[in-house]
């Protein structure tokens, strides 16, 4: 038997996901700033690792969005 989340439980899950997304977006903005600063300073070795880290943040955000859709889906 699959129990549905109550409205209060879903709201808690949504707030938690929102906090994680906010942290990941701030991390991506910091990563972009640091990468641009390093690139303009002449350090090109940092571009690929920063791109990979940014792609990982994107995948985490997409996974959280998918989970949110699964939680909110009516049954």
C-alpha positions in Angstrom: 0.0 0.0 0.0 1.5 3.3 -1.1 0.7 6.2 1.1 0.5 9.7 -0.2 2.3 12.6 1.4 0.1 15.1 3.3 0.1 18.7 2.2 2.4 19.7 5.0 4.9 16.9 4.2 4.9 17.9 0.5 5.5 21.5 1.5 8.4 20.5 3.6 9.9 18.5 0.7 9.4 21.4 -1.7 11.1 23.8 0.7 14.0 21.5 1.1 14.4 21.1 -2.6 14.2 24.9 -3.0 17.0 25.4 -0.5 19.2 22.8 -2.3 18.5 24.4 -5.7 19.3 27.8 -4.3 22.7 26.6 -3.0 23.5 24.9 -6.3 22.6 28.1 -8.3 24.8 30.2 -6.0 27.6 27.7 -6.4 27.3 27.8 -10.2 27.4 31.7 -10.2 30.5 31.6 -8.0 32.0 29.0 -10.3 31.3 31.1 -13.3 32.8 34.2 -11.7 35.9 32.3 -10.5 36.4 30.7 -13.9 36.1 34.0 -15.8 38.5 35.6 -13.4 41.0 32.9 -13.9 40.5 32.8 -17.7 41.0 36.5 -18.0 44.0 36.3 -15.9 45.6 33.9 -18.4 44.9 30.5 -16.7 43.1 28.3 -19.3 43.6 25.0 -17.4 40.6 25.8 -15.2 38.0 25.9 -18.0 37.4 22.2 -18.4 37.1 21.2 -14.7 34.8 24.2 -14.1 32.6 23.1 -17.0 32.4 19.6 -15.7 31.5 20.9 -12.2 28.8 23.2 -13.7 27.4 20.2 -15.7 27.2 18.2 -12.5 25.3 21.0 -10.8 22.9 21.1 -13.7 22.3 17.4 -13.5 21.7 17.6 -9.8 19.1 20.4 -10.4 17.4 18.4 -13.1 17.3 15.4 -10.8 15.7 17.5 -8.0 13.2 18.9 -10.5 12.3 15.3 -11.6 11.8 14.2 -8.0 9.6 17.3 -7.4 7.4 16.3 -10.3 7.1 12.7 -8.9 6.1 14.0 -5.5 3.5 16.3 -6.9 2.0 13.9 -9.3 -1.6 13.0 -8.5 -2.4 9.3 -8.2 
